[in-house]
Amino acid sequence: MVANTGQGGFLESELLEQVKAGDEKAFEAIVERYSARIYRIGRTITGNPQDAEEVVQDVFMTVFQKIGSFEGRSAFSTWLYRIAVNAAMMKVRGKQEKQERTEEDLERWLPVFDARAQHAHPVGAWSANPEEAVLQRERREVLRNELATLPTEYRTVVALRDLQGLSSEEAAEILGISPAAVKSRLHRARLALRGKLAAHLEEKS
Amino acid sequence: MISCREITNLLADYLEGSLDPQTAEALEAHLSGCRTCDNFMATYKTTTGLLRELGQEEVPEELKDRVLRFFRERPRRPEEPS
């Protein structure tokens, strides 16, 4: 029997006790609840859907095998996301070491300032147009592709903060870095992505 | 007077609403007189919004079923009930 609050929500701690006791239905409820989130983290870090799906499988196998060692000192989601980030990083290390992007690749896309700390280049507005939904979808696609070209540590922070909606503190706990480092990486990643998107839109116009 | 470079460094905190009121006010005063920074902030905000939308994208419909099938068909360890 899967623990349920009666309002459609799960009492997660009860659910975890049931998973620990080997209850496969409870495990399925955890898969139901988290598989999409793990997939999106995996997709952003690895850059492709096939690897993302393998990440989801690896993560839930690890969860099933290691749930006994989860002591509840951090939130379950923190523990789970840490496993997901590690699984995705393993895939990246295994496959893309030679193509791994560097900090210099990212810096090319950051804004440039002159000696008076003013923008060195003009910055145009991005037009809205009547086919806004199509435009948004196209921009999202460009962004998805450009995200895959950022160094892994930046993709990871974007996955947790912007895509997953976690706080800097939560992301910091998962990644084992300071909240200040999370904020700094996130801002640089967004700046670089803004630059890449701007270049794409200018190319088109 | 706050510079364009400083404005850029403050954007994330500004959009999160975590700047102190005085700094936020100085930033807004700069934006109202600097078209370049105003455009920069709007496009930064759009980029962030698009990233959040990526976090809502559909995942493959069969994902959960495939994960559960993979799990059910896993090789069992001797101590696991079959």
Interface residues (C-beta under 8 A of the other chain):
Chain A: G22 F27 E28 V31 E32 S35 A36 Y39 R40 T44 P49 E53 V56 Q57 F60 M61 F64 P111 F113 R116 A117 Q118 H119 P122 V123 G124 A125 W126 Q136 R139 R140 L143 R144 L147 V158 D162 L163 Q164 G165 K183 L186 H187 R190 L191 L193 R194 L197 A198
Chain B: S3 C4 R5 E6 T8 N9 L11 A12 T36 C37 N39 F40 A42 T43 Y44 T46 T47 T48 L50 L51 R52 E53 L54 G55 E57 V59 P60 L63 K64 R66 V67 L68 F70 F71 R74 E80 P81
